Amino acid sequence: MNVANSSRRAIIGSIAISIAFVMELTLVPLVLPAIQSYYDLSLSQLAWVFNSYGFSVAVGVLLGGWFGDSIGVRKVFTAGVLMFATGALVVGFANSYEMVIAGRVLQGFGGGVFSPLVPLLLTRAVPERPGKILIIWGSVTGYAAAFAPLVLSQTVTFAGWQSVFVLFAVISMVALAISGRMRRGEPIGARSAVPKLSMLFTAPNLWIVFAYICCTYGAITFYLFRLPLWLADSGYQVTIIGFVLATIWMSFSIVGTSLRNLVDSARVRTIMLAAPLLIALGFPVAYFAAGLSGFLLSAVLIGAGFACGNAPSTQMVLRFAPDGLQAISASLDITFARLGGVLTVAFLAQAEFANLILFVFATSLVAMICALIASSNIRNLEY
């Protein structure tokens, strides 16, 4: 197999598994009401179905980045994909609530292991144009996340919620089969020196950005958890729920694309400040929604806020990361995002609306303060 074919396989396989990973964010919220009904779960039990995955991703990300650097990207990537697929099958064929939790833990851990390695595989496959391949990667996965609820909502209605998890497993194994045929001599499994993690604690600005990520992503994750339940309680069917979820990701993709030439400029502060404002506004709009139009407006606001916080915060993580620790810092980026989601869902799953709004407003204020500090300090770095 020549190098060109091997690179194409690496690109296609890596993007395919990323689609499965991102679709989890849109399709699992879509089927939460069905899972709750199927197992007769309380709201706190349903929160564990959602949170067990997010917590496992947070742990797996750290180990994936570490072992990818120490024993080889390709081996660790393969192991992560296999665990993700196996966990999804366990959930799809589970006959008890406990099996669902076990499968979600394994699925999340596997997803966490392989997800930080995908950009490494992509940029090493196209070393001459790394920026272009990352833009393509983000665009494809974002639009896949947006359209998945629309395309598959009817499938869920007729085939059951289990079909979503079987689909995750199928996509994962196809992606692994494609990427598995990369040329053996390709330098994607090279080992590097074990990084000095203590250097992370000499970068205070990095931790300020992590706090921003934790606050914004925590609120967004809770929204993804609670919105389908709000819609179901209002009498909307799964097709409409899928349409509203798709609106979030379409807003995210469109706004993200429009910001692509601005995040490297001085406007990054304005963009980062816009994220918590939009998120904080989206919650009361959803709660007081008068009909479907209100829910759609809320989804647009949350999706736009997500886009405003996502790229700029990742950019700052990489700029503030100590030399030689970019990969670990990127892994921590995902870890803090997932932990923010886990904690927010755990604390607010059964909260009254007044307490929910106070919490979201408070975390949004913290995120704005972090954005002001981080964007001011980044001026000391060369763009």
C-alpha positions in Angstrom: 0.0 0.0 0.0 1.5 3.4 -1.0 1.7 6.4 1.3 -1.1 8.3 -0.4 -3.6 5.5 0.0 -2.5 5.0 3.6 -3.0 8.7 4.4 -6.5 8.6 2.8 -7.5 5.7 4.9 -6.2 7.4 8.0 -8.2 10.5 7.2 -11.4 8.6 6.4 -11.2 6.3 9.3 -10.4 9.0 11.8 -13.2 11.3 10.7 -15.6 8.3 10.7 -14.9 7.5 14.3 -15.1 11.2 15.2 -18.6 11.2 13.7 -19.7 8.4 16.0 -18.2 10.2 19.0 -19.9 13.5 18.2 -23.2 11.9 17.3 -23.3 10.6 20.9 -23.9 14.1 22.0 -27.0 14.5 19.8 -28.5 11.0 19.6 -28.3 10.0 23.2 -30.2 13.0 24.5 -32.8 12.2 21.8 -33.4 8.7 23.3 -33.3 9.7 27.0 -37.1 9.9 27.4 -37.4 6.4 25.8 -34.7 4.9 28.1 -36.4 6.5 31.1 -39.7 4.9 30.1 -38.2 1.5 29.1 -36.5 1.0 32.5 -39.0 3.1 34.5 -36.1 5.3 35.8 -36.3 8.2 38.1 -34.7 11.5 37.0 -31.6 10.8 39.2 -31.2 7.4 37.7 -31.5 8.8 34.2 -28.8 11.4 35.1 -26.5 8.5 35.8 -27.1 7.0 32.4 -26.0 10.3 31.0 -23.2 11.1 33.5 -21.5 7.7 33.6 -20.4 8.2 30.0 -19.2 11.8 30.5 -17.2 10.9 33.6 -15.6 7.9 31.9 -14.6 10.1 28.9 -13.0 12.6 31.3 -10.8 9.8 32.7 -10.1 8.1 29.4 -9.0 11.3 27.8 -6.1 11.7 30.3 -5.0 8.1 29.8 -5.3 8.2 26.1 -3.1 11.3 25.7 -0.5 9.9 28.2 -0.3 6.4 26.7 -0.5 7.7 23.1 2.7 9.6 23.8 4.4 6.7 25.6 3.4 3.5 23.9 2.2 4.6 20.5 -0.7 6.5 19.0 -1.9 3.7 16.7 -2.1 1.0 19.4 -3.9 3.2 21.9 -6.3 4.5 19.2 -7.3 0.9 18.2 -7.8 -0.1 21.9 -10.0 3.0 22.5 -12.2 2.4 19.4 -12.7 -1.3 20.4 -13.8 -0.3 23.9 -16.1 2.3 22.5 -17.8 -0.1 20.2 -18.0 -2.9 22.8 -19.6 -0.6 25.3 -22.1 0.6 22.8 -23.2 -3.0 22.1 -23.5 -3.7 25.8 -25.9 -0.8 26.1 -27.8 -1.8 22.9 -28.4 -5.3 24.2 -28.7 -4.6 27.9 -31.5 -6.2 29.8 -31.1 -4.1 33.0 -30.4 -0.6 34.2 -27.1 -1.9 35.7 -26.0 -3.3 32.3 -26.7 0.1 30.7 -24.5 1.9 33.2 -21.7 -0.7 32.7 -21.9 -0.3 28.9 -21.9 3.5 29.2 -18.8 3.4 31.4 -16.9 1.2 28.9 -18.1 3.2 25.9 -17.2 6.5 27.5 -13.8 5.3 28.6 -13.0 4.1 25.1 -14.2 7.3 23.5 -12.0 9.3 25.9 -9.0 7.1 25.0 -9.2 7.6 21.2 -10.7 11.1 20.9 -7.5 13.2 21.7 -5.5 11.0 19.3 -7.7 11.8 16.3 -6.2 15.2 15.5 -2.7 13.6 15.8 -3.6 11.0 13.2 -5.1 13.5 10.9 -2.2 16.0 11.0 0.4 13.3 10.6 -1.5 12.0 7.6 -1.4 15.5 6.0 1.7 17.1 7.5 1.9 19.7 4.8 -1.6 21.1 5.4 -2.5 20.4 9.0 -4.8 23.4 9.4 -6.9 22.5 6.4 -7.5 18.9 7.5 -8.5 20.0 11.0 -11.0 22.5 9.5 -12.4 19.7 7.3 -12.6 17.4 10.3 -14.5 19.9 12.5 -16.9 20.8 9.7 -17.8 17.3 8.8 -18.4 16.1 12.3 -20.3 19.3 13.2 -22.8 18.9 10.3 -23.1 15.1 11.0 -24.1 16.0 14.6 -26.6 18.5 13.3 -28.3 16.2 10.8 -28.2 12.9 12.7 -31.3 13.6 14.9 -33.2 14.7 11.8 -32.3 11.6 9.7 -32.5 9.0 12.5 -35.5 10.2 14.6 -37.8 8.0 12.6 -35.4 5.1 12.9 -35.5 5.4 16.6 -39.3 5.5 16.6 -39.6 2.2 14.7 -36.4 0.3 15.7 -36.2 1.4 19.3 -33.6 3.4 21.3 -31.3 0.4 21.2 -30.6 1.0 17.5 -28.7 4.2 18.3 -26.1 2.3 20.2 -25.8 -0.5 17.7 -25.2 2.2 15.1 -22.4 3.6 17.2 -20.7 0.2 17.3 -21.2 -0.4 13.5 -19.7 3.0 12.6 -16.8 2.4 15.0 -15.9 -1.0 13.6 -16.1 0.3 10.0 -13.8 3.2 10.9 -11.4 0.9 12.5 -11.4 -1.5 9.5 -10.6 1.5 7.2 -7.9 3.1 9.3 -6.5 -0.3 10.3 -5.0 -0.7 6.8 -2.5 2.1 7.2 1.0 1.4 6.1 3.0 -0.2 8.8 6.0 2.0 8.3 4.0 5.2 8.9 5.4 7.2 11.8 2.1 7.5 13.7 3.1 5.2 16.6 6.4 6.8 17.4 7.2 7.1 21.1 8.3 10.3 22.7 9.9 11.2 26.0 7.6 11.1 29.0 6.5 14.7 29.6 7.1 16.5 32.8 3.5 17.1 34.0 4.7 19.3 36.9 5.2 22.1 34.3 1.4 22.3 33.9 1.3 24.0 37.3 3.6 26.7 36.2 1.0 28.0 33.7 -1.7 29.7 35.7 -3.4 31.1 32.5 -4.0 27.6 31.3 -6.0 26.8 34.4 -8.0 30.0 34.0 -9.0 28.8 30.6 -9.9 25.3 32.0 -12.2 27.1 34.5 -13.9 28.9 31.6 -14.3 25.6 29.7 -15.7 23.8 32.8 -18.3 26.5 33.4 -19.5 26.9 29.8 -19.5 23.3 28.8 -21.2 22.3 32.1 -24.2 24.5 31.3 -24.3 23.3 27.7 -24.2 19.6 28.8 -27.0 20.1 31.3 -29.0 21.8 28.5 -28.5 18.8 26.2 -29.6 16.5 29.1 -32.7 18.5 30.1 -34.0 19.8 26.8 -35.4 16.5 25.5 -37.2 16.0 28.8 -38.7 19.5 28.7 -39.9 18.8 25.2 -41.3 15.3 26.1 -43.1 16.8 29.1 -44.6 19.4 26.7 -46.0 16.6 24.6 -43.6 16.7 21.6 -42.8 13.5 19.8 -39.3 12.2 19.1 -39.2 13.7 15.6 -39.7 17.2 17.0 -37.2 16.6 19.7 -34.7 15.5 17.1 -35.4 18.7 15.1 -34.7 20.9 18.1 -31.5 19.1 18.9 -30.4 19.4 15.3 -31.0 23.1 15.5 -28.4 23.4 18.3 -25.7 21.8 16.2 -26.7 23.6 13.0 -26.4 26.9 14.9 -23.0 25.7 16.3 -21.7 24.8 12.8 -22.9 28.0 11.1 -21.6 30.3 13.8 -18.4 28.4 14.1 -17.8 28.6 10.4 -18.5 32.4 10.4 -15.9 32.9 13.2 -13.1 31.0 11.6 -11.2 34.1 10.5 -11.8 36.0 13.8 -10.6 33.7 16.5 -6.9 34.6 15.8 -7.5 38.3 16.1 -8.1 40.8 18.9 -11.8 40.0 18.7 -11.3 36.8 20.5 -12.2 38.5 23.8 -15.6 39.6 22.5 -16.2 36.1 21.1 -15.3 34.5 24.4 -17.5 36.9 26.4 -20.4 36.3 24.0 -20.5 32.5 24.9 -21.6 32.7 28.5 -24.0 35.5 27.7 -25.7 33.5 25.0 -25.8 30.4 27.1 -27.3 32.2 30.1 -30.0 33.7 27.9 -30.8 30.4 26.3 -32.0 28.7 29.5 -34.9 31.1 30.5 -36.0 31.2 26.9 -36.3 27.4 26.9 -38.1 27.3 30.2 -40.6 30.0 29.4 -40.9 28.8 25.7 -44.3 29.5 24.3 -44.6 26.7 21.8 -42.0 25.2 19.5 -40.7 28.6 18.3 -39.5 29.4 21.8 -37.6 26.1 22.1 -36.0 26.7 18.7 -34.8 30.2 19.6 -33.3 28.7 22.8 -31.5 26.0 20.7 -30.1 28.7 18.4 -28.8 30.7 21.4 -27.2 27.7 23.0 -25.6 26.5 19.8 -24.2 30.0 19.1 -22.8 30.2 22.6 -21.2 26.8 22.2 -19.5 27.9 19.0 -18.3 31.2 20.6 -16.7 29.3 23.5 -15.4 26.2 21.7 -12.7 27.3 19.2 -11.3 30.3 21.2 -10.9 28.3 24.4 -9.1 25.5 22.5 -6.9 28.0 20.8 -6.0 29.5 24.2 -5.3 26.1 25.8 -2.7 25.4 23.1 -1.2 28.9 23.4 -0.9 28.8 27.1 0.3 25.1 27.3 4.0 24.7 28.3 6.4 23.5 25.6 6.0 19.8 25.0 2.7 19.5 26.8 0.3 20.5 24.1 -1.2 17.0 23.8 -1.7 16.6 27.5 -3.2 20.1 27.7 -5.6 19.3 24.9 -6.6 16.2 26.8 -7.2 18.2 29.9 -9.4 20.6 27.8 -11.7 17.7 27.1 -11.5 16.4 30.7 -12.6 19.7 32.2 -15.4 20.1 29.7 -16.7 16.6 30.6 -16.3 17.0 34.3 -18.1 20.3 34.1 -21.0 18.5 32.4 -21.0 15.6 34.9 -21.0 17.9 37.9 -23.7 20.2 36.6 -26.0 17.4 35.6 -25.5 15.7 39.0 -26.2 18.8 41.0 -29.1 20.2 38.9 -30.9 17.1 37.6 -33.8 17.7 40.0 -33.3 21.3 40.8 -36.1 23.8 40.8 -36.0 26.3 38.0 -35.1 29.3 40.2 -32.0 27.5 41.5 -31.1 26.3 38.0 -31.1 29.8 36.6 -29.1 31.2 39.6 -26.5 28.5 39.1 -26.3 29.1 35.3 -26.0 32.8 35.8 -23.3 32.4 38.5 -21.2 30.1 36.3 -21.7 32.4 33.3 -20.4 35.3 35.4 -17.3 33.2 36.4 -16.8 32.3 32.8 -16.9 35.9 31.8 -14.3 36.9 34.4 -12.0 34.0 33.2 -12.5 35.2 29.6 -11.4 38.7 30.5 -8.3 37.6 32.3 -7.3 35.0 29.7 -7.8 37.3 26.7 -5.8 40.1 28.4 -2.9 37.8 29.1 -2.8 36.3 25.7 -1.8 39.7 24.3 1.6 38.9 25.8 1.9 36.0 23.4 2.7 36.2 19.8 -0.2 35.4 17.4 
